[in-house]
Amino acid sequence: MLFVSDSAKNKIIELVQNEADPSATFVRVTVSGGGCSGLSYKMDFDTQLKPDDQEFEDKGIKLVTDLKSFLYIANTTLDFSDGLNGKGFHFVNPNASRTCSCGESFAV
């Protein structure tokens, strides 16, 4: 399962209404090699499902990830912060053994 915090839900709704492609139907989350800790998160709006996609819905927000990425982010929560210590989306990943200081990459 993937989860969405209330603040991330509100920001996603705002982005879809104001900026995203109006045909976007879900948020795609992927993991790729890279970053200072070894693995990096990527998040986009998407409309096309792929054969190995895993689909989840939390708080009315549909999240999709490929099977390989899901192995690294199972039970992760997508969060959003607009405070002084950093603004933007970040992931609260219980599988990560370490993260970099910028929060953009992790290791398992």
ABEGO torsion letter per residue (X at the ends): XBBBBAAAAAAAAAAAAAABBAABABBBBBBBBEEAAGBBBBBBBBABBBAABBBBBBGGBBBBBBAAAAAAABGBBBBBBABAAEBEBBBBBAABABBBAAGABBBX
